[in-house]
Structures are given as structure tokens and as C-alpha cells.
């Protein structure tokens, strides 16, 4: 479950932090506990990004539907 702080993150902020998490995981050198914490954080950030992208898709779909309705009405 994401925290209130995560919900306040913008897409770019969440994406950039996710990139850093992945970089740290790929670099290795962390303990199992640290790796698990990073993995969990990455999952939370991916959910934030997914919500932003789904919202953007919904807005785009709504705008396109409005445009089609306007064109049909003319």
C-alpha cells in the first residue's frame, strides 16, 4: 500500500526515484534486507507511476471522445 507521501509524488519524481532504486539493485553490494526494502520501494513507486499513466490515458481518451462528439455534431 502506498503512503500519503507517495500519493503526493509527481510522475517524474516517482520515475526518477524508481530509476535510482533499480540502479542500486543492479549495482549489488547491499544486504538481503536492504535489497528487499529497495524492491518494496520500487514496487510502490511503480504503482505511483502506473496510476499517473492510467490517469493520463483516461484524460486523453476523454479529450478524444469529446473531439469526436464535436465533429459528429457539426
N, C-alpha and C positions, 0 to 999 in steps of 0.2 A: 504494500500500500504506500502511496506517495504522501509526503508530508505537505503541509501548507506552504513551506518554503519552496518545494519543488513545483507546486502549482503556480507560484509567482514567477518562476523562471520563464524567460522568453525562449523561443525555439533556438536561436543562435547560441544563447548561453548554455542551454542543455546539451546541444550538439557539441559545442566546444569542450565542455566538461566530459562528455562521453568519449570524445576522441582522446582526451588525456587519460581517462581510465583504461581504454583499450591499449594505448601506448605503454602504460605502466604494466599492464598484464602481459603484454607481448615481450617486454624487456626482461621479465622474470626477476629473480632476486628477492622476491617477497615471501614471507612465511605463508603457510596454508591459510591461517586465519586472516592475514592481510589480503590474500588473493580472493578469499570468499567474500570479504567485505567489499572489495573492489567490484567483484562480479555482481553482488547485490545492488551496489550503487549504479552500475552500468545498466542493469535491468530497470531500475527506477527511472533513470534518465531516458532510456529508450521509450518507456511508456509516455513520458512527458513529450518527447519528440513526436511520437505516434499521434497523441491527442492533438497537437498543433497541426500536424499534416492532415488529419481527418477533418479538423475544423476548417482548414483552408480549402480542402476539397469540397466540403459542404457549401461554403460561401461561393466557390467557383460554379458549382452545379446550380445553385440558386440564381446567380447572375446570368448564367447561360439560359436557364429556363425563363427568366424574366425577358431576356432579349428575344427568345423565340415567341413568347406570347405577344410582345410588342410588334414583331414582324408579322404575325398572323392577323393581328388586329388592324393592320394598315391596308 
